[in-house]
Amino acid sequence: MARIRSGPFPPTRAQLLDAARREALKLAVDSHSGADMHLECGSHSGPRWFCLQSHLGAERLAAREAREQNFTIFVPSGIFYRGRRFVAAPLVPRYLFAAFDPETAPWRRLMHTRGVHRLFLNGDRPAPARRGTVEKILDHVEAALAPTTGPVAEYSSGDKVQIQRGPYAGFTPYVQWADAAKVGLRLRMFGREVDVEMLSEDVRLVAP
C-alpha cells in the first residue's frame, strides 16, 4: 500500500502566489504607513516624487530605512517565477521613488540613508519626476497586485504534485494542465504512461 507523507501539507500554488503578492505590495507601497501615494499632479507646490538609486540589491534596505525616517517611498514591484518559486522583487532593479516637499522636508538625509546610492539632483536641488508619471506606474502596480476576485488554477503545467487520496494516492506525477477545479496528470504505471483527471483538492504541490 502506498504511503502518504505525514505532517502538514505544503502550501498550494494559490497560497504561494498570494503570499508573494502581499510581499510585493508591501515592498511597493508600504500599505501600513497610511500615506497617500497619489499626489496632486496639478499643484505647483507641496510634495513631489523624486527618484532614488539604491546600492546593488539594496532596494528593500533603502526603502525600509527611508520609511523609518517618515518618507513616503514607492518601489515599483512585481511577482516573478524563479526556480519554481514565486518571488516578489523590484520591476526595475535599484530604482525607487520618494515623495516629499523639497521646501520643508529634510531631503538631504536621503543621500546618507543606508542602502541609498544617490538622490537624483538638478544642480544642487532634487530633480522631480514628471507630474503624473509615478502615479501611472503606481496605479499599474496596484492593479497588477490586487487580489484575484475570480477562481484561479492552483497549479500549472510542469508542477510536481502528490496525490493525496484515491487509488493513486502516493503517486507524484507532473501536471499537464490545470483549471480552477481540476488537474490533468500523467502517471507512469506498469511501464506505460496514463493520463488521468483529478480534482485540485485531491493533490498537493511537492516543494521543489
Secondary structure by P-SEA (a helix, b strand, c coil): ccccccccccccaaaaaaaaaaaaaaacccccccccccccccccccbbbbbbbccccaaaaaaaaaaaaccbbbbbccccccccbbbbbbccccccccccccccccccccccccccccccccccbbbbcccaaaaaaaaaaaaaacccccccccccccbbbbbcccccccbbbbbccccccbbbbbbbcccbbbbbbbbccccccccc
